[in-house]
Amino acid sequence: MMMPSNNDDIFSLRNLAMERDRARKNLKRDTIATKERLRPSNLVTEAKDKAAEGVRKAGAGAVQSIRANPALSATVAATATLIAMRRPIARLIADRRKSGTHPTEE
């Protein structure tokens, strides 16, 4: 191997060696950070945080929609309630018919 002949070559080689050392340290630091981030427990935590943030955003959007359209929201809520309660209401009506009382008499 030949020795550099002037100071510019020496400084260039020195700078190249320093850059290579910096790059090696950066790669090592990034590799450690990546390994830490990809640990299963950290991935689960990150997924939970992102899911919770999504739920918060969806909830805020729903609240804004309800505030913007209260009549529509009440209609949807009433319809959903009736759908959810259709079997108990049908049973109540059937039980009253069996017992001989009319639902409108009370």
Sequence and secondary structure as in RCSB ss.txt:
>XXXX:A:sequence
MMMPSNNDDIFSLRNLAMERDRARKNLKRDTIATKERLRPSNLVTEAKDKAAEGVRKAGAGAVQSIRANPALSAT
VAATATLIAMRRPIARLIADRRKSGTHPTEE
>XXXX:A:secstr
    SSHHHHHHHHHHHHHHHHHHHHHHHHHHHHHHHTSHHHHHHHHHHHHHHHHHHHHHHHHHHHHH HHHHHH
HHHHHHHHHTHHHHHHHHHHHHHHT  TT  
